[in-house]
Amino acid sequence: MTINDVARLAKVSKKTISRVINNSPLLKQETRDRVLAIIEEVGYQPDPQARGLAFGSSFLIGLIYDNPNAQYVIDMQQGILDVIRGSGYELVVHPCSRQHPNFLSDIRKFVERQRLFGVVLPPRVSEDEALIEMFEAIGCPYSRIAAVSLDLPGRMVVTHDRQGAAEAARHLADLGHRVIGHISGPASFRSALERHQGVIEGLASRGLALDPRYYAEGGYTFESGILAAQTLLALDPRPTAIFAGNDEMAAGVIRAAREMGLDIPRDLSVIGFDDSPMAGKVWPPLTTVRLPIREMGAIAARKLLAQAPGAVPEQRETLVEPSLVVRRSTAAPLLSRV
């Protein structure tokens, strides 16, 4: 179905159909209702690129990400779609690698080829200042999600990862754990550095320190969680608890522990980060730090749309507070239960 077909069925002009799609006030409600009923009946979907050509602006939003955690990306997409559904905007998803030598030029080609209105930038692409300078140069609006504030308040969603990690560390210390391991995400991710610092600060608030021997860097993937856990669980004394930098790695820790014959949480307490859907599906259910990723995507989308011509610009930074969700993967260590 094309806009011409809808106009013919509704017995109105193509311009009238366009006004209905764009919520123009210059229409009688009776006409609007009749056109909307026909659009619904025939399943007509306006082409966002064609609309962009007609209006001199684009109706495509890009989600650009360099994140190995598939669930994180899916949740982020859902949050953006929650906001743009019914708005006339559409989402285009673009994976990339900051390590690629053509990273910046490839992103620029993607934005210009798709004629994007703007982009949502989750970690870690949100932390790349050269990328931000490029968007500024080509006049592409953007919103950023990051563990710390990096930009004008109206563009930022700040997640306070350090605060959440500190709460997780205090939880383990308060249960009586003294030999605690930490598996961080990649050092190139600001979120990984913030979460690692949060562990150090949380333990320090309980008079404890993170022994460097019990620290391992992972890749925010299930497989890297297994490998890092195997290294930490081979130490003597073995850690009684491990805080993994995300739920994917925490699930890998549980897998490695099980393969060594350890019981969770009797022999080893495990905490993750994100509270992704898998946190409630592994056994035992995972204690984790909750970040509302879908909500974060929705907030970032609203901040981006607020930069459209005629919209009311966002002035305030949005702070997302992490919270600890205690489930069955953490308990007091055996020695403290004797």
C-alpha distance (Angstrom), angle and dihedral (degrees) to the residues before:
residue distance angle dihedral
M1 . . .
T2 3.80 . .
I3 3.78 131.4 .
N4 3.82 87.7 -103.5
D5 3.82 90.6 57.4
V6 3.81 91.4 50.8
A7 3.81 91.2 48.2
R8 3.82 90.7 50.9
L9 3.82 93.1 49.6
A10 3.81 92.5 46.1
K11 3.82 91.7 43.7
V12 3.80 92.2 -130.0
S13 3.80 135.2 109.7
K14 3.79 125.1 -84.4
K15 3.80 87.8 -114.5
T16 3.81 89.8 59.5
I17 3.80 90.8 53.1
S18 3.78 89.3 50.4
R19 3.81 90.8 51.1
V20 3.80 91.0 52.1
I21 3.80 91.9 50.1
N22 3.80 91.2 50.2
N23 3.83 95.3 44.3
S24 3.79 94.3 -117.0
P25 3.82 113.6 -177.5
L26 3.82 90.4 -142.9
L27 3.80 94.1 91.9
K28 3.78 138.8 85.0
Q29 3.79 113.0 -111.7
E30 3.80 90.2 -125.7
T31 3.83 90.7 58.1
R32 3.81 92.1 44.7
D33 3.80 92.3 51.1
R34 3.82 93.0 48.0
V35 3.81 92.9 50.1
L36 3.81 93.4 45.6
A37 3.81 90.3 50.8
I38 3.81 91.0 53.4
I39 3.82 91.9 45.8
E40 3.80 88.8 52.6
E41 3.80 93.1 45.4
V42 3.80 96.4 50.8
G43 3.81 96.1 35.0
Y44 3.79 95.3 -124.3
Q45 3.83 114.8 -178.5
P46 3.82 118.6 -171.0
D47 3.81 114.5 -129.1
P48 3.83 106.0 -115.9
Q49 3.81 92.9 -152.3
A50 3.80 91.9 50.4
R51 3.80 89.2 48.8
G52 3.78 88.6 50.9
L53 3.78 91.3 55.3
A54 3.80 91.6 47.5
F55 3.80 95.8 48.4
G56 3.79 98.7 35.1
S57 3.80 91.1 -118.6
S58 3.79 136.4 78.5
F59 3.78 130.8 -106.3
L60 3.80 95.9 -163.5
I61 3.81 123.8 104.2
G62 3.79 121.7 -163.6
L63 3.79 127.9 -144.9
I64 3.81 106.4 -159.3
Y65 3.78 115.8 -171.1
D66 3.77 143.0 169.2
N67 3.80 100.7 -173.1
P68 3.81 127.4 127.4
N69 3.82 92.1 -154.3
A70 3.81 105.2 96.5
Q71 3.81 95.0 -170.8
Y72 3.80 91.4 54.6
V73 3.80 90.4 54.7
I74 3.81 92.8 46.7
D75 3.81 92.3 50.9
M76 3.80 90.6 47.1
Q77 3.82 90.9 52.0
Q78 3.79 91.4 50.3
G79 3.79 91.5 52.9
I80 3.79 92.4 51.8
L81 3.80 91.5 46.6
D82 3.81 90.1 51.0
V83 3.80 87.9 63.1
I84 3.79 103.3 38.6
R85 3.81 97.2 41.3
G86 3.80 107.0 117.7
S87 3.81 92.8 6.9
G88 3.80 96.1 100.2
Y89 3.80 91.6 -112.4
E90 3.79 122.0 116.5
L91 3.80 131.7 -157.2
V92 3.81 125.3 -122.0
V93 3.82 115.9 -170.1
H94 3.80 121.0 -150.2
P95 3.84 123.7 -176.9
C96 3.78 116.4 -160.2
S97 3.80 143.9 163.7
R98 3.78 123.0 -122.6
Q99 3.81 87.7 -155.5
H100 3.80 93.3 62.9
P101 3.82 112.7 104.9
N102 3.83 90.6 -133.2
F103 3.81 94.5 47.0
L104 3.81 97.4 122.8
S105 3.79 97.2 38.8
D106 3.81 91.9 47.2
I107 3.81 91.3 51.9
R108 3.79 91.1 48.3
K109 3.81 91.4 50.8
F110 3.81 90.4 49.0
V111 3.82 92.8 51.4
E112 3.80 94.2 45.7
R113 3.81 95.2 41.7
Q114 3.81 92.2 52.0
R115 3.82 92.3 38.5
L116 3.80 89.2 -134.1
F117 3.77 121.2 -160.9
G118 3.80 89.0 -146.6
V119 3.80 146.0 -44.6
V120 3.79 140.6 -111.6
L121 3.81 112.8 -139.2
P122 3.82 118.9 -159.9
P123 3.81 122.3 -176.9
R124 2.96 128.7 -38.1
V125 3.80 101.5 20.6
S126 3.81 86.6 47.7
E127 3.82 87.8 67.2
D128 3.83 95.4 56.9
E129 3.81 108.0 103.5
A130 3.82 93.4 -173.7
L131 3.81 88.1 58.6
I132 3.81 90.6 49.9
E133 3.81 90.7 50.9
M134 3.79 89.2 52.2
F135 3.82 92.1 52.1
E136 3.80 89.8 49.1
A137 3.82 90.4 50.3
I138 3.80 94.8 52.5
G139 3.82 94.0 39.4
C140 3.81 96.5 -116.3
P141 3.84 113.6 154.5
Y142 3.80 116.6 -132.9
S143 3.80 144.0 174.6
R144 3.81 124.7 -149.9
I145 3.79 135.4 -146.7
A146 3.79 115.1 -161.6
A147 3.80 143.5 148.1
V148 3.82 90.5 -111.9
S149 3.80 135.7 25.6
L150 3.81 111.3 -83.4
D151 3.81 106.3 159.1
L152 3.79 148.1 18.9
P153 3.83 109.9 -36.0
G154 3.81 93.9 -115.5
R155 3.81 91.2 60.1
M156 3.81 98.9 45.5
V157 3.79 136.2 93.6
V158 3.83 106.1 -178.0
T159 3.79 117.9 -162.0
H160 3.85 105.0 -171.1
D161 3.81 93.9 -141.0
R162 3.80 91.0 170.8
Q163 3.79 91.3 61.3
G164 3.81 92.4 51.8
A165 3.80 93.8 47.7
A166 3.80 91.0 49.5
E167 3.81 89.6 53.8
A168 3.81 90.2 51.6
A169 3.82 91.4 50.7
R170 3.81 91.7 49.2
H171 3.80 89.7 50.5
L172 3.81 91.4 56.5
A173 3.80 92.5 45.3
D174 3.80 92.0 48.5
L175 3.82 89.6 53.0
G176 3.80 87.6 58.7
H177 3.82 101.5 -100.9
R178 3.80 115.0 149.0
V179 3.83 102.9 164.6
I180 3.80 100.9 61.0
G181 3.79 127.7 169.7
H182 3.78 127.0 -154.8
I183 3.81 127.7 -158.7
S184 3.79 110.2 -167.6
G185 3.77 130.8 -165.3
P186 3.83 120.8 -109.0
A187 3.80 114.0 -49.9
S188 3.82 88.5 -127.3
F189 3.83 88.9 68.5
R190 3.82 115.2 84.7
S191 3.82 88.0 -151.8
A192 3.82 89.9 59.5
L193 3.80 91.9 51.4
E194 3.80 91.9 47.4
R195 3.79 93.0 48.7
H196 3.80 91.4 47.4
Q197 3.79 90.9 51.2
G198 3.79 89.1 47.8
V199 3.82 90.4 56.3
I200 3.81 90.4 51.5
E201 3.80 92.7 48.3
G202 3.80 94.3 44.0
L203 3.80 92.4 52.1
A204 3.81 91.5 44.5
S205 3.81 89.7 56.0
R206 3.82 86.6 61.5
G207 3.78 94.5 45.3
L208 3.81 94.3 -101.0
A209 3.79 134.8 119.4
L210 3.80 132.1 -150.4
D211 3.80 107.3 -115.3
P212 3.85 107.3 -135.7
R213 3.83 88.8 -134.5
Y214 3.80 88.7 65.2
Y215 3.78 94.8 53.9
A216 3.83 123.1 94.2
E217 3.79 131.8 171.9
G218 3.78 116.8 -130.3
G219 3.78 133.8 -179.2
Y220 3.83 101.8 -118.6
T221 3.83 87.3 -102.3
F222 3.80 133.8 115.2
E223 3.80 91.9 -119.2
S224 3.80 93.8 51.6
G225 3.81 88.9 50.9
I226 3.80 90.0 56.6
L227 3.81 93.6 49.3
A228 3.81 94.6 45.8
A229 3.80 92.1 46.5
Q230 3.80 91.6 51.3
T231 3.82 88.7 55.5
L232 3.80 95.0 47.4
L233 3.81 95.3 43.2
A234 3.81 90.4 53.6
L235 3.83 90.9 63.3
D236 3.79 123.4 104.1
P237 2.93 113.6 -104.1
R238 3.76 92.9 32.6
P239 3.83 114.9 -134.8
T240 3.78 114.3 -103.8
A241 3.81 91.4 -153.1
I242 3.82 137.6 26.3
F243 3.79 127.1 -163.4
A244 3.81 110.4 -157.6
G245 3.80 120.3 -159.6
N246 3.81 93.6 -124.2
D247 3.81 139.8 7.5
E248 3.81 94.4 -101.8
M249 3.80 91.0 60.6
A250 3.82 91.6 41.2
A251 3.81 88.9 56.8
G252 3.80 87.2 51.5
V253 3.82 89.2 52.8
I254 3.80 90.7 53.6
R255 3.80 90.4 49.4
A256 3.82 92.7 50.4
A257 3.79 92.3 46.2
R258 3.79 92.2 50.5
E259 3.80 91.3 50.2
M260 3.82 87.6 55.4
G261 3.81 90.9 52.1
L262 3.80 94.9 -107.3
D263 3.78 122.8 145.5
I264 3.80 121.6 -133.2
P265 3.02 116.5 -110.1
R266 3.82 100.4 -2.2
D267 3.81 94.4 64.9
L268 3.79 99.9 18.3
S269 3.80 133.8 18.7
V270 3.82 116.0 -149.1
I271 3.81 130.5 -163.1
G272 3.80 127.7 -175.9
F273 3.80 135.8 -173.6
D274 3.86 132.8 -122.7
D275 3.84 100.7 34.5
S276 3.79 90.4 -122.6
P277 3.84 118.8 179.4
M278 3.81 90.5 -93.5
A279 3.82 90.3 64.1
G280 3.78 90.0 74.6
K281 3.82 94.4 40.4
V282 3.81 102.3 54.8
W283 3.80 118.9 83.8
P284 2.89 119.8 -86.2
P285 3.82 94.6 25.4
L286 3.77 108.9 -105.3
T287 3.78 126.2 -107.0
T288 3.79 103.6 -138.3
V289 3.79 146.6 157.4
R290 3.77 109.7 -100.9
L291 3.79 120.8 -134.5
P292 3.82 112.4 177.2
I293 3.82 94.3 -130.8
R294 3.80 95.9 171.1
E295 3.79 90.0 50.1
M296 3.81 89.8 47.7
G297 3.80 89.9 55.4
A298 3.80 90.4 49.9
I299 3.80 92.8 50.0
A300 3.81 91.6 48.4
A301 3.82 90.3 50.1
R302 3.80 91.6 51.4
K303 3.81 90.5 49.6
L304 3.79 89.4 51.4
L305 3.81 94.8 48.6
A306 3.81 88.8 49.3
Q307 3.82 86.4 67.8
A308 3.82 92.6 61.5
P309 3.82 117.9 111.7
G310 3.80 110.1 -83.0
A311 3.81 94.5 14.5
V312 3.79 124.1 121.4
P313 3.83 106.2 -104.9
E314 3.80 119.4 -124.7
Q315 3.79 112.1 -114.4
R316 3.79 103.0 178.5
E317 3.75 133.0 73.0
T318 3.81 113.5 -123.4
L319 3.80 116.1 -132.3
V320 3.81 118.2 -157.5
E321 3.80 113.1 -159.0
P322 3.83 116.6 -147.0
S323 3.79 118.0 -143.1
L324 3.80 134.8 -163.9
V325 3.81 116.1 -113.1
V326 3.81 109.0 -161.6
R327 3.79 115.4 -152.3
R328 3.81 133.6 153.6
S329 3.80 102.4 -67.7
T330 3.82 93.9 83.3
A331 3.81 130.2 63.0
A332 3.79 140.2 142.4
P333 3.82 114.0 -66.9
L334 3.80 117.0 -99.7
L335 3.81 94.4 -109.0
S336 3.79 92.5 57.8
R337 3.81 90.4 49.9
V338 3.81 95.0 54.9
